[in-house]
Amino acid sequence: MKNPDKLQKSIIHRFKIASGHLKKVIRMVEAGDYCIDIVHQSLAVQAALKKADQLVLKNHLDTCVSDSIKKGEGKKAIAEIMEVLEKT
């Protein structure tokens, strides 16, 4: 995304979606809801977080990594990305 404000709003929106789903999961567990329903809601939290992470990572690649490569620091930037990917 070329518009940083639009990107930031999109990222925040995704994190708010995840937050809403997580609050619902907590309420469901407290209420003793059906386990499979809880898992479905938990998966929704994870999907929303994954989408937010993808947006943040794409922005990082488009900006910070691109700048690092131009400065001759590509190996460092790639190592940083690989470290993040190894945690997934």
N, C-alpha and C positions, 0 to 999 in steps of 0.2 A: 504494500500500500504506500502510495506516495504522500498521503496526507497523514502526518504524525498524530494529529488530534483525532482523526477518524480511527486510526489504528489503536490508539490508547483507549478510546471509548469501546472499541470492539473487544479488546483484551479485558477491560474491566467488566464488560457485560458478561463475558464467558466466566470470569471468576465469580460474579454474582449469581449466575445460574448454578454453578457448582455449590456455592454457599447455600442457596435455597434448597437444592437437592439434599445436601448434608444435614441441614436442619430437619428436613422431613425424615431422613433416615433415623436421626436421634429420637424424634417423636415416635416413630414406628417401633423402635426397640423398646422405648419406655412404655409404650402401650401394649407390648407383647404381640405385635402383629405377626402375621404368617411369615416364616423365615424366607421363603422364596420371594415374597413381595419386597422384603428388606433388601435382599441381594439385588433384585432388579433396580431398586432405587439407588443402591450403592454403585452399581455399574453406571448409572446415569451421572453420578458424581464424578467417577473416573473418566468418563467420556468427555464431560465438560472441561475437566482439568487438562486432559490430553489436547483438546482443541486449543485451549488457552496457551499451553506450552508450545504448540506448533506455531501459533501466531507470534509469540515472543521469539522463538528460535529463528523463524523466517526473517523477522525484523533484524535480529542480531546478525544473521548471515548477510542481509542486504546492506547493512550499515557498518557495524564494527569489524566484521571479518573482511569485508571488501576493503575497508580502510587499512586494515593490518596487512593485507596482501600488497596493496599499493605501496606501503612503507617497507616492504621486504620482510615482514614479520609473519608470513603465511604459515610457516611450520608451527609457530607458537599458537596461532589462532586455530589451526587444525587440531593440535593436541588438546586444546581447551574444549573444542566441540566433541572430540572423541571421548574425553573424560566424562562429559555429560551423557553421551549416548551409552557408555558402559554402565551407567547407573539405571538405565531403563530395562 
